[in-house]
Amino acid sequence: MSWAEFERLLALYFRDQGYIVKEVGVGGNDGGVDLVIIDRRGEKTTVQAKCYAEHNTVKVQTVRELVAAKRNHDCILSLLITTSDLTPQAKKEAEQFKVDYWHGAVLEQKLKAWGKWQPNRKRRPVV
């Protein structure tokens, strides 16, 4: 799955969960944020999506960019979603700066529970 397909999948997922979704990172120049999701109470969350092979991990720089992007987009929460995992240093900073993250196994569980897409490198979301 390409990074663009991954971002689109997440946008569909969050819309189905009742969020208003603003696709910020269209075109690849995202400034550390791909989506801004707004819950029913009006609380905004920045979302950074990283579609990586399992052996590639998200580096600490990505966490730092997301922390800055949260301020730039006037959001109260931030969420990093990856198909792989974070480096130990990235996990430490995510915890320090209260950046929630979904690694590959958590993401797969959420998508399976959603029921509209089964994680498989060859399938696309059913919408």
JONOR-V562531 format. One record per residue. N is the residue number from 1. RES is the residue in one letter. D_LAST is the distance of its C-alpha to the last C-alpha in whole Angstrom. Layout:
# JONOR-V562531
((N RES D_LAST) (N RES D_LAST))
This chain:
# JONOR-V562531
((1 M 16) (2 S 18) (3 W 18) (4 A 16) (5 E 13) (6 F 14) (7 E 15) (8 R 11) (9 L 10) (10 L 12) (11 A 12) (12 L 8) (13 Y 10) (14 F 13) (15 R 11) (16 D 10) (17 Q 14) (18 G 15) (19 Y 16) (20 I 17) (21 V 16) (22 K 18) (23 E 18) (24 V 21) (25 G 21) (26 V 20) (27 G 22) (28 G 24) (29 N 26) (30 D 25) (31 G 28) (32 G 27) (33 V 24) (34 D 20) (35 L 19) (36 V 21) (37 I 19) (38 I 21) (39 D 21) (40 R 22) (41 R 26) (42 G 25) (43 E 26) (44 K 25) (45 T 24) (46 T 24) (47 V 21) (48 Q 22) (49 A 20) (50 K 22) (51 C 20) (52 Y 23) (53 A 25) (54 E 26) (55 H 30) (56 N 29) (57 T 29) (58 V 29) (59 K 32) (60 V 34) (61 Q 34) (62 T 30) (63 V 31) (64 R 33) (65 E 31) (66 L 29) (67 V 32) (68 A 33) (69 A 30) (70 K 29) (71 R 33) (72 N 32) (73 H 29) (74 D 31) (75 C 28) (76 I 30) (77 L 27) (78 S 26) (79 L 24) (80 L 24) (81 I 21) (82 T 22) (83 T 21) (84 S 24) (85 D 27) (86 L 30) (87 T 33) (88 P 36) (89 Q 37) (90 A 33) (91 K 33) (92 K 36) (93 E 36) (94 A 32) (95 E 34) (96 Q 37) (97 F 35) (98 K 32) (99 V 29) (100 D 27) (101 Y 25) (102 W 22) (103 H 24) (104 G 22) (105 A 22) (106 V 21) (107 L 18) (108 E 17) (109 Q 18) (110 K 16) (111 L 13) (112 K 14) (113 A 15) (114 W 11) (115 G 10) (116 K 7) (117 W 9) (118 Q 12) (119 P 15) (120 N 16) (121 R 17) (122 K 16) (123 R 12) (124 R 9) (125 P 6) (126 V 4) (127 V 0))
